[in-house]
Every structure is written in structure tokens, then in C-alpha cells.
């Protein structure tokens, strides 16, 4: 299978690329800085941004056949890791990127899109630990989650002809791949301190691209 990965140079995106190649898939990665991805067999790197429709078109057409699936592992940036740091990305980075990708998918007859979101997006917010709900409401994380919520709403609204999976991992950690546990589409019963390793998320995103088990769903995942 050929996969287009958006956000491939991020901490999770790099792992998604590695996991896809490890499974024998080929990958096109659309990134702002091609030097952020070391050359690998089966990897085609396109310089650009998902906010530019022409760059997305290049990513879809640079190989002989278009991708069979698209994985988006973008996240809006802040000026530092602090939840109170100022946003450093446009307010609709993720929403506009997803809209541009889906438009290209429709033009090229591609149905499958897997998007990494987070626990706390959409109707999973009530099942998030109360301290995190406070941060989402009162810190700079509000801008990130507002963008995530737009993705949730707009992808679902544009879902005719598109098989989406909106993955909602809980708190991300470094570490080895571990078994993934599922907590429905809303995170019922997930508890206060659940976490998941980035390698586990990367493996799930590839699983979701390969299979139809979670199509039209918003699976909440943790270790």
C-alpha cells in the first residue's frame, strides 16, 4: 500500500513513517523541511505545506499511482512546551489542512483518511481528567483544541465518499510500542492518568489505514 503522511517530521509522524516502511508500505511525506527526514528506501519526500493546495496535489501525483490512504499527524505548535505558551500556528492549521487533503482525495478517488487527534476533542471532553479540561479551557491549549474540534466537525460533515478514522489518543509518552486498549468513541471509563506511547499511536494509525475496523469512528486509545 502507498501512504501519504502529513506531519511526517513531527515526533509521532516520524514514527508513523518508520512503522509504515517496516510493514512494507511505500510512503510519500509532505514536509516543510525535507532535511528533517533521512533518505530511506520506499520514502518519497515532497517539500511543502498542507495549507497549499498545489503542494498537496504534488504529493498526490509525484508517484505513479496516488496514495491508497492518507494519515495526518499534524499538531498546532506553541512557542514552547508550556500549555500557556502562545500559539505559533494559524488558528485553522489542522482544519484547513484536512479540508485541502480531502478535496484532493475526492479528486483522485482516494477514500481512506486517518487523523491523529486527542482525548478531549468533541464529545470525549467530559471523559477527560478535570485538570486537563481546565487547561483546555483556560490555557493556550484552547486554540489547539478549537482547531481539533473543527477537524472533528468538518471531516464528519464532508464524510460522503470518505472513510475517516479520527483517532483520540490520551496523554502521549515516549517508550516502546505496547498493546493498545480501546475506550469507545468517547473515552468512557478511561480514568484520570491513562497514557499511550507515541510508538503505540503510530502502530495504531497504520492499523487504521490498513483495515476498515474503525471507519467512521473516533476511537479513544491508551496503553
FENFEN-V963719 format. One record per helix or strand. SS is the DSSP state (H for helix, E for strand). FROM is the first residue (numbers start at 1). LEN is the number of residues. If there is no record, write none. Layout:
# FENFEN-V963719
ss = [SS,SS]
from = [FROM,FROM]
len = [LEN,LEN]
This chain:
# FENFEN-V963719
ss = [E,H,E,H,E,H,E,E,E,H,E,H,H,H,E,E,E,E,H,E,E]
from = [2,11,26,34,43,53,69,78,87,93,112,122,130,141,163,171,181,195,198,217,220]
len = [5,12,6,3,5,9,4,1,1,16,5,6,9,17,7,3,2,3,13,1,3]
